Amino acid sequence: MAGAKRPRRGVSDLGVRTVSAVVMLAVAGSALWLGGAVWIAFVCAVSVGVLYEWIRLARRATPGPGARAAWNFLGMLYVGVGAAMLLFLHNDAFTLAPVLTLLATVIAVDVGAYFTGRTLRGPKIAPSISPSKTWSGLMGGVLGATLALFTAARLWQDGAIRLTPQVSAADAVSCFGTEPCWYASAGAVPLFASCLMTGIIVAVCAQAGDFFESWMKRRAGFKDSGNLIPGHGGFFDRADGLLAVLFVLGLMILFQPR
């Protein structure tokens, strides 16, 4: 009888995860669409949740107050840069294209890595930190990111989407002040190559963020960073890859050549 109940529990867990995912998408999508103060409040709320879980992990993983203080400072810097980038990418100076492209690309990394890793399996990247992550999954993540970026770039070149409200694809030749921009590549081959290089960076950063959070959880002895999201763990569990990509993007913009 005990064995017969296990499938039901699995179905129940899947149902909880599905409902939670739908609610998360609805809340995040609504905040993104409404923008303004609603988006700021949403980003701040999620950031506070991630930082709380970071501090919780650091408290268990570090031996003394000095180390904990250092980890708390790093957490504020890491989460703060990520939050600042989300607010920067979604303001009146830009359309929704930049932030949607970024979010779609990170999601494509997760989806591509999940399905490719489960299908092809193969050698693990770092089994002592995250036993489920494989090199084939990373390649799938790169492919997913590349396709998402290539789709956005083609839409941008065709005039279907714009980077800023007043600047067209023909006039804009830079991304956030950097030049050249992968959007502005001429021809299908150079464009795809640019998207591939960017996709590799995004996929590696996203996977590195996942590994980093897994490492913190293992040091702390926790399975999940929190339990605020039924079936999905904590905020940090859901935002680990995106946070790493945002942090690297923030550093690239901050230290780009002037």
Contacts in CASP RR format, 6 or more apart in sequence:
PFRMAT RR
TARGET T0000
AUTHOR 0000-0000-0000
METHOD contacts of the structure
MODEL  1
MAGAKRPRRGVSDLGVRTVSAVVMLAVAGSALWLGGAVWIAFVCAVSVGV
LYEWIRLARRATPGPGARAAWNFLGMLYVGVGAAMLLFLHNDAFTLAPVL
TLLATVIAVDVGAYFTGRTLRGPKIAPSISPSKTWSGLMGGVLGATLALF
TAARLWQDGAIRLTPQVSAADAVSCFGTEPCWYASAGAVPLFASCLMTGI
IVAVCAQAGDFFESWMKRRAGFKDSGNLIPGHGGFFDRADGLLAVLFVLG
LMILFQPR
13 231 0 8 1.000
16 230 0 8 1.000
16 231 0 8 1.000
17 230 0 8 1.000
17 231 0 8 1.000
17 232 0 8 1.000
19 230 0 8 1.000
20 229 0 8 1.000
20 230 0 8 1.000
20 231 0 8 1.000
20 232 0 8 1.000
21 232 0 8 1.000
24 229 0 8 1.000
24 232 0 8 1.000
24 238 0 8 1.000
27 42 0 8 1.000
28 42 0 8 1.000
30 38 0 8 1.000
31 38 0 8 1.000
31 39 0 8 1.000
31 41 0 8 1.000
31 42 0 8 1.000
31 43 0 8 1.000
32 39 0 8 1.000
32 42 0 8 1.000
32 90 0 8 1.000
32 96 0 8 1.000
32 99 0 8 1.000
32 100 0 8 1.000
35 90 0 8 1.000
39 87 0 8 1.000
39 90 0 8 1.000
40 87 0 8 1.000
43 83 0 8 1.000
43 86 0 8 1.000
43 87 0 8 1.000
44 83 0 8 1.000
46 83 0 8 1.000
46 235 0 8 1.000
46 239 0 8 1.000
47 79 0 8 1.000
47 80 0 8 1.000
47 82 0 8 1.000
47 83 0 8 1.000
49 228 0 8 1.000
49 235 0 8 1.000
49 236 0 8 1.000
50 79 0 8 1.000
50 235 0 8 1.000
50 236 0 8 1.000
50 239 0 8 1.000
50 243 0 8 1.000
51 75 0 8 1.000
51 76 0 8 1.000
51 79 0 8 1.000
53 225 0 8 1.000
53 226 0 8 1.000
53 234 0 8 1.000
53 235 0 8 1.000
53 236 0 8 1.000
54 71 0 8 1.000
54 72 0 8 1.000
54 75 0 8 1.000
54 78 0 8 1.000
54 79 0 8 1.000
54 216 0 8 1.000
54 225 0 8 1.000
54 236 0 8 1.000
55 71 0 8 1.000
55 72 0 8 1.000
55 75 0 8 1.000
56 220 0 8 1.000
56 225 0 8 1.000
56 226 0 8 1.000
57 216 0 8 1.000
57 217 0 8 1.000
57 219 0 8 1.000
57 220 0 8 1.000
57 222 0 8 1.000
57 225 0 8 1.000
57 236 0 8 1.000
58 68 0 8 1.000
58 71 0 8 1.000
58 72 0 8 1.000
58 75 0 8 1.000
58 216 0 8 1.000
58 220 0 8 1.000
59 68 0 8 1.000
59 220 0 8 1.000
60 219 0 8 1.000
60 220 0 8 1.000
60 221 0 8 1.000
60 222 0 8 1.000
61 71 0 8 1.000
61 216 0 8 1.000
61 219 0 8 1.000
61 220 0 8 1.000
61 221 0 8 1.000
62 68 0 8 1.000
62 71 0 8 1.000
78 243 0 8 1.000
78 247 0 8 1.000
79 243 0 8 1.000
81 246 0 8 1.000
81 247 0 8 1.000
81 250 0 8 1.000
81 251 0 8 1.000
82 243 0 8 1.000
82 246 0 8 1.000
82 247 0 8 1.000
82 250 0 8 1.000
84 250 0 8 1.000
85 246 0 8 1.000
85 247 0 8 1.000
85 249 0 8 1.000
85 250 0 8 1.000
86 99 0 8 1.000
86 246 0 8 1.000
89 98 0 8 1.000
89 99 0 8 1.000
89 102 0 8 1.000
90 96 0 8 1.000
90 98 0 8 1.000
90 99 0 8 1.000
92 165 0 8 1.000
93 164 0 8 1.000
94 163 0 8 1.000
94 164 0 8 1.000
94 165 0 8 1.000
95 161 0 8 1.000
95 162 0 8 1.000
95 163 0 8 1.000
95 164 0 8 1.000
95 165 0 8 1.000
97 152 0 8 1.000
97 156 0 8 1.000
97 161 0 8 1.000
97 162 0 8 1.000
97 163 0 8 1.000
98 163 0 8 1.000
98 176 0 8 1.000
101 148 0 8 1.000
101 149 0 8 1.000
101 152 0 8 1.000
102 245 0 8 1.000
102 246 0 8 1.000
102 249 0 8 1.000
103 242 0 8 1.000
104 148 0 8 1.000
104 152 0 8 1.000
105 144 0 8 1.000
105 145 0 8 1.000
105 148 0 8 1.000
105 149 0 8 1.000
105 152 0 8 1.000
105 199 0 8 1.000
105 202 0 8 1.000
106 145 0 8 1.000
106 202 0 8 1.000
106 206 0 8 1.000
106 241 0 8 1.000
106 242 0 8 1.000
106 245 0 8 1.000
107 148 0 8 1.000
108 141 0 8 1.000
108 144 0 8 1.000
108 145 0 8 1.000
108 147 0 8 1.000
108 148 0 8 1.000
109 141 0 8 1.000
109 142 0 8 1.000
109 144 0 8 1.000
109 145 0 8 1.000
109 202 0 8 1.000
109 203 0 8 1.000
109 206 0 8 1.000
109 207 0 8 1.000
109 241 0 8 1.000
110 141 0 8 1.000
110 206 0 8 1.000
110 241 0 8 1.000
111 141 0 8 1.000
111 144 0 8 1.000
112 137 0 8 1.000
112 140 0 8 1.000
112 141 0 8 1.000
112 143 0 8 1.000
112 144 0 8 1.000
113 133 0 8 1.000
113 137 0 8 1.000
113 138 0 8 1.000
113 140 0 8 1.000
113 141 0 8 1.000
113 203 0 8 1.000
113 207 0 8 1.000
114 137 0 8 1.000
115 140 0 8 1.000
116 136 0 8 1.000
116 137 0 8 1.000
116 139 0 8 1.000
116 140 0 8 1.000
116 141 0 8 1.000
116 143 0 8 1.000
117 134 0 8 1.000
117 136 0 8 1.000
117 137 0 8 1.000
117 140 0 8 1.000
119 136 0 8 1.000
120 134 0 8 1.000
120 136 0 8 1.000
120 137 0 8 1.000
121 134 0 8 1.000
121 136 0 8 1.000
122 134 0 8 1.000
122 135 0 8 1.000
122 136 0 8 1.000
123 134 0 8 1.000
123 135 0 8 1.000
124 131 0 8 1.000
124 133 0 8 1.000
124 134 0 8 1.000
124 135 0 8 1.000
125 133 0 8 1.000
125 134 0 8 1.000
125 135 0 8 1.000
125 138 0 8 1.000
125 207 0 8 1.000
125 211 0 8 1.000
126 133 0 8 1.000
126 211 0 8 1.000
129 211 0 8 1.000
129 214 0 8 1.000
129 215 0 8 1.000
129 218 0 8 1.000
130 210 0 8 1.000
130 211 0 8 1.000
130 214 0 8 1.000
133 207 0 8 1.000
133 210 0 8 1.000
133 211 0 8 1.000
138 203 0 8 1.000
138 204 0 8 1.000
138 207 0 8 1.000
140 203 0 8 1.000
141 203 0 8 1.000
141 206 0 8 1.000
141 207 0 8 1.000
142 196 0 8 1.000
142 199 0 8 1.000
142 200 0 8 1.000
142 203 0 8 1.000
142 204 0 8 1.000
144 199 0 8 1.000
144 203 0 8 1.000
145 198 0 8 1.000
145 199 0 8 1.000
145 200 0 8 1.000
145 202 0 8 1.000
145 203 0 8 1.000
145 206 0 8 1.000
146 192 0 8 1.000
146 195 0 8 1.000
146 196 0 8 1.000
146 198 0 8 1.000
146 199 0 8 1.000
146 200 0 8 1.000
149 182 0 8 1.000
149 195 0 8 1.000
149 198 0 8 1.000
149 199 0 8 1.000
149 202 0 8 1.000
150 191 0 8 1.000
150 192 0 8 1.000
150 195 0 8 1.000
152 161 0 8 1.000
152 183 0 8 1.000
153 182 0 8 1.000
153 183 0 8 1.000
153 185 0 8 1.000
153 191 0 8 1.000
153 194 0 8 1.000
153 195 0 8 1.000
154 191 0 8 1.000
155 161 0 8 1.000
156 162 0 8 1.000
156 163 0 8 1.000
156 169 0 8 1.000
156 183 0 8 1.000
157 169 0 8 1.000
157 183 0 8 1.000
157 191 0 8 1.000
158 169 0 8 1.000
159 168 0 8 1.000
159 169 0 8 1.000
162 168 0 8 1.000
162 169 0 8 1.000
163 172 0 8 1.000
163 175 0 8 1.000
163 183 0 8 1.000
164 172 0 8 1.000
169 183 0 8 1.000
172 181 0 8 1.000
172 183 0 8 1.000
172 184 0 8 1.000
173 179 0 8 1.000
173 180 0 8 1.000
173 181 0 8 1.000
173 184 0 8 1.000
174 180 0 8 1.000
174 181 0 8 1.000
174 184 0 8 1.000
175 181 0 8 1.000
175 182 0 8 1.000
175 183 0 8 1.000
176 253 0 8 1.000
177 253 0 8 1.000
177 256 0 8 1.000
178 252 0 8 1.000
178 253 0 8 1.000
178 256 0 8 1.000
182 191 0 8 1.000
182 194 0 8 1.000
182 195 0 8 1.000
182 197 0 8 1.000
182 198 0 8 1.000
185 191 0 8 1.000
185 193 0 8 1.000
185 194 0 8 1.000
201 248 0 8 1.000
202 245 0 8 1.000
205 241 0 8 1.000
205 244 0 8 1.000
205 245 0 8 1.000
205 248 0 8 1.000
206 241 0 8 1.000
206 242 0 8 1.000
206 244 0 8 1.000
206 245 0 8 1.000
207 241 0 8 1.000
208 241 0 8 1.000
208 244 0 8 1.000
209 240 0 8 1.000
209 241 0 8 1.000
209 243 0 8 1.000
209 244 0 8 1.000
210 240 0 8 1.000
210 241 0 8 1.000
210 244 0 8 1.000
212 240 0 8 1.000
212 244 0 8 1.000
213 225 0 8 1.000
213 236 0 8 1.000
213 237 0 8 1.000
213 240 0 8 1.000
213 241 0 8 1.000
216 225 0 8 1.000
217 223 0 8 1.000
217 224 0 8 1.000
217 225 0 8 1.000
224 233 0 8 1.000
224 234 0 8 1.000
224 237 0 8 1.000
225 233 0 8 1.000
225 234 0 8 1.000
225 235 0 8 1.000
225 236 0 8 1.000
225 237 0 8 1.000
226 233 0 8 1.000
226 234 0 8 1.000
226 235 0 8 1.000
226 236 0 8 1.000
226 237 0 8 1.000
227 233 0 8 1.000
227 234 0 8 1.000
228 234 0 8 1.000
228 235 0 8 1.000
229 235 0 8 1.000
229 237 0 8 1.000
229 238 0 8 1.000
232 238 0 8 1.000
236 243 0 8 1.000
END
